[in-house]
Amino acid sequence: MDITTAMKFLAAGIAIGLAALGTGIGQGSAVNGAMESIGRNPEATPKIQQVMILGLAFIESLCIYGLVVSLILLFH
């Protein structure tokens, strides 16, 4: 294995690792905020859950972008 291939593998691993780390932190923070809001105002639970789920979907898309970047690095 030459150095270029090794660097591709390293870069792909770092890309997906950082994407997963950022996504995990972002989702944890979003759910924390939603749960605190529900704790303060239980009547608003359905609206808070709806916005939280939409936000989690947007956050998860960032991890999918990281996966796409790492796959492009591996197979290009």
C-alpha positions as CSV (number, residue, x, y, z in Angstrom):
1,M,0.0,0.0,0.0
2,D,1.4,3.4,-1.0
3,I,1.2,6.5,1.1
4,T,-1.6,8.0,-1.0
5,T,-3.9,5.1,-0.3
6,A,-3.0,5.2,3.4
7,M,-3.8,8.9,3.6
8,K,-7.2,8.3,1.8
9,F,-8.1,5.8,4.5
10,L,-7.0,8.1,7.2
11,A,-8.8,11.1,5.8
12,A,-12.0,9.1,5.3
13,G,-11.9,7.8,8.9
14,I,-11.3,11.3,10.3
15,A,-14.1,12.7,8.1
16,I,-16.8,10.3,9.3
17,G,-15.5,10.4,12.9
18,L,-15.7,14.1,13.1
19,A,-19.1,14.1,11.4
20,A,-20.4,11.5,13.9
21,L,-19.0,13.4,16.8
22,G,-20.5,16.7,15.8
23,T,-23.8,15.1,15.1
24,G,-23.9,13.4,18.5
25,I,-23.1,16.6,20.3
26,G,-25.7,18.5,18.3
27,Q,-28.4,16.0,18.8
28,G,-27.7,15.7,22.5
29,S,-27.9,19.5,22.8
30,A,-31.2,19.7,20.8
31,V,-32.9,17.0,22.8
32,N,-31.7,18.5,26.1
33,G,-33.2,21.8,25.1
34,A,-36.5,20.2,24.1
35,M,-36.7,18.2,27.3
36,E,-36.1,21.3,29.4
37,S,-38.8,23.2,27.5
38,I,-41.3,20.3,27.9
39,G,-40.5,20.3,31.6
40,R,-41.3,24.0,31.9
41,N,-44.4,23.9,29.7
42,P,-45.9,20.4,29.3
43,E,-48.9,21.6,27.4
44,A,-46.6,22.5,24.5
45,T,-45.2,19.0,24.1
46,P,-46.6,18.2,20.7
47,K,-45.3,21.4,19.1
48,I,-41.9,21.0,20.8
49,Q,-41.6,17.4,19.7
50,Q,-42.5,18.3,16.1
51,V,-39.8,21.0,15.9
52,M,-37.3,18.8,17.7
53,I,-37.8,15.9,15.2
54,L,-37.4,18.3,12.3
55,G,-34.2,19.7,13.8
56,L,-32.8,16.2,14.5
57,A,-33.4,15.3,10.8
58,F,-31.5,18.4,9.7
59,I,-28.6,17.6,12.1
60,E,-28.5,13.9,11.0
61,S,-28.2,15.1,7.3
62,L,-24.8,16.6,8.3
63,C,-23.6,13.2,9.3
64,I,-24.8,11.8,6.0
65,Y,-22.8,14.5,4.2
66,G,-19.7,13.4,6.2
67,L,-20.4,9.8,5.1
68,V,-20.6,10.9,1.5
69,V,-17.4,12.8,1.7
70,S,-15.6,9.8,3.3
71,L,-17.0,7.5,0.6
72,I,-15.8,9.8,-2.2
73,L,-12.3,9.9,-0.5
74,L,-12.2,6.1,-0.4
75,F,-13.5,5.3,-3.9
76,H,-12.1,8.2,-6.0
